[in-house]
């Protein structure tokens, strides 16, 4: 029998929302990317960001996997702050105890862990906000003040290669050839026979269209290849050889060279290690990275499909999931997406297969392919699944998520989600419907908007005023934030006055992509005045999505100077440096103050590393 454990997740739907529903995820591989240090000061080891190679009690710290569609709309993101021990994720051996306290925050934008199909978590219940939790000798993690979230499943694949990419652009067309890009470095230092201490980095690359591509890399599984003397360290230089767009995925080919450095010299020869191609995880409902017009199937897509039929591709997907073959599942979903764009009958066959009881771990990526295909027929089949009350509840919930993710949603999509959002008898489906509606409204606004969309937006405004429970109120805040509309600002500001910290947390985080200097001021005001550190941390998280200008930076500095909690100051420092630190940026006075004045020595060290350029 599997041991049940508690794991904190802050889930944010539709690129912009947090919600509180159950998800079931099959075993498989989980992809995350490394982060600069972010755990609370009292729990930080001297060896930060450790990558254990062969020991079972691997500690780790990762940050952000993100994929964006055209025009810069972030589709999903995961962020984990803190340090965990694998004994928390598997039964601890007899006599071993894990009793330290950690802080963690996980965000998931536009979707669920199943977006990494096949993924590995089984979530029984969702909670919201940054979490403080304690680990027990049996590997359990207990949340402080929030419902337990149980997970069971295999974490064996955490030792695989980890990678991340993020695309941000206002360019409406991404179909051209990206430009050649260059290197960045990650330093590994030997700290004990089986552990490498790592300093992570982010590398920016510009495509010909002006899009900014951020690639973060790290590796597990170096194993015996890199046996280092105590005085040696490894510098891994990652070279992006090329980037291109294909089947809605940004493909980045990366070459990694490993340089052994002894006694501070760099004279040893460079050893080529391996090439990587980084793909958005296509086994999800991520909207294509290409412009809307790119839904037309190219000759290359047709050649890649190779005449394969729906039964063949469904069998390939099923086999890959059963075998926990991530690459195989990804390829099957990509080919199904191409097929759905060319063959409406295949969409109808997929819908019928799901209604006949296809297991949820296979139905979910199949619906993801339907959503990525988009178009009237895909919308029609997804709407039928959403309205099928005889469907397995979990599968039906996924269908709502995927319906809210279609490109340029029609009024039928908006009306369907609006109806479920207003139906108080829809039970656990309602929160997902609310957040998916906000997500769909944002996509609809990009294609011009309509009267139906205007009415649905007004419905969300009304819900924010009349919600009878904190969860409904919180979800309405986040759904309004999903729209990224300045018109939502007054209603979200009202949420900031709630007596419930869950609502205030959701409200301030919902402001992250609402434009305007007044919004900046509100976020800073929460940083300096809210009595709950979790809410102040959410304000820091919101800042990480905004352009850091001088007035905003001045407000953050004043907030950091009076912030009593080291974890909150840490979150603010992370927010202003997450894309790298430029000494000429408005972030400099904040980093400089932390380096010279913060009462926490670890935070002072972190800030000093940014100032001296030794953070990479």
C-alpha positions, 0 to 999 in steps of 0.5 A: 500500500502506498504511503500517503503524504501531504504536499503543498500546491498553489494552483493558478488556473487560466494563466491567471487564477487560483482554484481549489478542486481535486485532480488525479494524476497518473505516475510519470515524469515531472519536469521542473527547472532550477531556481535561485535560492528562496527558502526561509532563512532559518531553514537554509543549509550552507550548501544551497541549491544542492543537486544530489546525484545518487543519494535517496535524500536528494534536496532540491529547489526549483523555479518556474517552467513557463510556456507562452502563446503569441502576444505574450500570454503565459499559458502555464507556470510552476514555481516551487520555493523551498527545500524538500527532502526525498524522504518527504516523498517516499517512506523514510528508512527505519531510524531516519527522521525528517523534522525540519520546517520549510516554506514552499510556494507552487504556482500552476498557471493555466492547467494542472500537473497533468499538463506534463502528461504523463505526470506524477501527482494525485491531488485530493484537495487544493489549497491556496497561498504560500505554505508553511509545513512541517515534515514528519519521520514517516515522510509526511508533510503537514500544512499549517492552517490549511487542508491537507493535500494528499498525493500518492505516486512515483517520484522516481523520474525526478532524476531525469534531465530538467529544463525550462523555457519561457517565451515573452513577446508582443509580436503577433507572428512567430513564424519567422526564423529566430536568430542565432543565440549564445552561451550562458554558464552554470557552476557546479562545485563539489561539496561531498562525494555524492553532492554537487552544489549548484548556482543556477542561472537564466540566459536570455536569447532574442529571436528575429521577431523580438521575442525574449526566450529565457532558457534555464537548464540543470541536470540530474543523473550525472552519476559517476561521470564527474568524480571530482576532487575536493578542490575541483569544480565544474562549469557547465556552459550551455550553448543554444545552437538554434531555436525554431517553431514547429507544431506549436512548440518552441524547440531549443537545441542546446549543447552543454560543455563541461569544464573541469576547473581546479584550484581556481584555474580554467585551463582544463579542456572543455568536454562536450556532454550532450545536446538537448531539445527543449519542448513545451510539454505538448501533452497538455492544453497549451495553446499553440505558440504560433499566431492564430492563423497558424492553425492551418496545417502545413505541408510539414505537419501533413508529412509528419502525420504520415497518414496515421489514423485516429485509432493508431494515434490513440493506441500510441498515446495509451501505450506511451502513458502506460509505459510512462514514456513522456516523449512518446506521449508528447509526440502522440498528442502533437500528431493528434492535434494535427489530425484534429485540425484536418479531420473533424470526424476524428474529433467526434471519435475522440469525444465518443471515446471519452464518453465511453469511459476512457481512463482519465489519465488518457482522456485528459491529454486527448482533450488537450489535443482537442483544445490545441486544435481549436476551431468550431468543431473542437469547441463543439465536441468539448462543449458536449463533454462539458455538458455531459452530466453522466461523465466521470466528474474528474474528466468533466472538470478537465473538459472545463479547463480545456474548453477555457483554453481554446484559441479565440473562443466563440460565444458558445464557449463563453456562454457554456462557461458562464452558465456553469459559473452561475450554477450554484448546484454544479458543486466542485465544477463551479470553481473551475468554471469560474476561473476558466471563464476568466481565461476564455474572456482574455482570449476572446478579448484578443480577437475583438470581444463580443456582447456575450463576452461583455455580459460574461465579464459583468457576471464575474463582477457581480459574482465578486460582489455577491459570493457567499463563501470565501472560496467563491470570492477568491475564485471570482477575484482570480477569474477577474485577474485572468482577464488582465482588464483594467475594468476589473481593477475596482472589483479586485480592489474591493477584495483587498478589503476582505477580512479573509486572508484567502480572499486578500491573497487571491485579490492581490495576486489577481492584480499581477497583469492588470496594467497601470501605475495605480495597480503598482501602488495597490500591490505595494500598499499590500506589501506594507500594510497587510497583517498576514505574511502570506498575503504580503508574499502574494504581493511580492509574487504579483510584482514578479509579473510586472515591469519594474519601473522607478516608482514601483521599485521605490515602493518595494524598497520601503516595504522591504525596509519595514518587513519583519519576516525574512521569508517575505523579504526573500520573496521580494528579492526573488521577484525583482531578480528572477530574470537576472540582475542588471546593476543599471536597473531600478532594482539596484537600490533594493538589492543594495539595501538588502546586501548592506542592511538586511538582518538575515545574513543569508539574504545579505549574502544572496544580495551581495552575490547579485551585486558582485555578479557571482550569482551565476 
